[in-house]
Amino acid sequence: MSRICDITGAKPIRGNKIHRRGLAKKKGGIGQHVTAITPRYFLPNLRTKRIWVPELNKFVTVKLTARAMKTINKNGAYSTLKKAGIVA
């Protein structure tokens, strides 16, 4: 199953974890040095939710990010899902 938000389209992106060693100069050290750069993925905060849509008089199951849930609370379920193309 893909890790993509049905409303916002958020999906995993690649990035790097930077490993540093040493005490920062600001804190009285001799400075930090990068010792390794390791690839990693930043995953969206996804939740599978059943949302009641009163206009359709039924539940709709969607995979959402936390931000998309806030959008549904603000703008309403039907208008948000219609704009995303999930319901007709």
Order of alpha helices (4+ residues) and beta strands (2+ residues): beta-beta-beta-beta-alpha-alpha
